């Protein structure tokens, strides 16, 4: 009886440990973002928030700062 119980418990325990390890490995790799992706996101957000343009004169060009018509825009 003990031999039969050992034959059932050890393989079952090995399978359970393997499944838990596989589950942990799969779930830890899901949420990682590469450093290149983070750099691209940072660059894009900086470009959207930087108002380094200067508008001069009166004309037909739209100023990106205040949407008025100007002669030219310097970035």
N, C-alpha and C positions, 0 to 999 in steps of 0.2 A: 504494500500500500504506500509506504514512504517513497519507494523508487518511482512509482507511478506519479505521485504528487510532485516529486522533483522534476520529472520529465515534462510536466505541464507548467510548473511555475517558472523555471529558468528561461525557456524560450519565450514565454509570454512577457516576462520582465525585460528581456533583451529587446523585444519588439516595441514595448512601451517606451523604453529609454530612447531607442532610435527615432521613434515618431516625435517625441518631445524635442529632441535635438534638431530634427528636421524642421519642425514648426518654428522653433526659435530662430534658426538660421534664415528661413524664408521671411519672417516678419521683421527682422532687423535690417535686411537689405532693401526693403520696400521704400522707406522714407528718406533715403540718403540722396542729396542733391550734389552734383559735382561742383567743384570750385569754379569751373568755367561758367556754368549756368548762373551761379551766384554773382560772378563778375559781370555777366551780361545784364542781369537784372539791375544791378547797382548802376551800371553805365546808362541804361535806358532811363532809370528814374532820375538820375542827375541831369540828363539832357532835358527832361520835361520840366524840371523845377528851376533851371537856371535862366534868369532874365538878364542876360548880358548884352541885349540889343540896345542900340541907341537910335532914336528916330530924329530926322532933321527935315525941316522945311514943310511946305504944303504942296500936295500933289495927288497922285492916283494910286500910290502903293499903301497897302494896309500895314500899320505898325503892329507888331506882335504883342506889345505891352498893353496898349490901351485901345487898339482897333481903330484909330483915327487914320485919315488919309494923309500921307507924308510924301516928300520927294524921294528920300532914300533911307535905307536902314543899314546901320553898321552892326555887325555881330562881334 
